[in-house]
């Protein structure tokens, strides 16, 4: 069953990690429902929030791949309700 999830990510060095980050998300375009990015150039970071609708394996796979990118921190919240 599918669930709704939100991945929040902080890119500590966006210039170095942004293209890899975007490539990983593109590989999961079937479950991505929305994305919002907030560049905080005065702090040298970018904050990105991604909303997903997918099964737990897909959600966890994307979270894991994003978390392996150097300089990227991720946290995921997953709904209890199945859709």
N, C-alpha and C positions, 0 to 999 in steps of 0.2 A: 504494500500500500504506500501511497505517496503522502508526504507531509510538507508543510510549509516550513521554510528555514530562512534565517537571516545570517549572513556572514559579514562580520565587521573586520576590516583590515586596516592596519596602519603601515604605510610604506615609509620607512625611516630615511631612505635615500631614493626618492621616486625616479630620479634620472637613471639610476642603475637598474631598477627592478620593474619599472612600468611596462616595458615591452614583454617581458617574460610573464608578468602578472596577467596582462591582457590576452596573451596567447593561451594561457591555461583556461581563462574564462571562456574564450571562444570555443574551446573544445567541449564545453558543457552548455552550449547555447540552447539546447533543447529543454533544459530545466531552469534557465535563468529567466526570471520574469521582470526584473528591474534592477537598475544600478544607479547609484548616486555617488559622485566623487566630490570631495572638497579639498582643493589644494590649499595648504596652509604654508605658503612660501615663506612667510616671516619666521616660521619655525623649522623650515626645511623638511616638512613631512606632507603626506597626502593621506586623507582618511577616505576609505571607500566602503560603502554598504551595498550588499548584493542580496536581493530577495530571490529565493528558489522555490520550486515545487517539484519534488522528486522523491525517489525512494532513498532510504537511509544509506545504502551503499554508494549511490551517486553523490549525495551530499557530503558524506565522509571522505570520498575520494577527492572531490574538489577541495575541500578544506585541507586535507593532507598535502596535496600538491602545492597549494598556495603557501602553506606553512613551511615548506622546504625551500622557498625562495629566500636567499640571503637578504636580510634587512626588512622582512615582512613579518608582522605579527598578526595572527588571526584568532578570532573567537567565533563560535557558531552557537546560535540558539535554534532549537528545533521544536516545533509544536508537538504537543501530545496527541492532538486530534488528527486522525487519519482522513485523507481526502480521496 
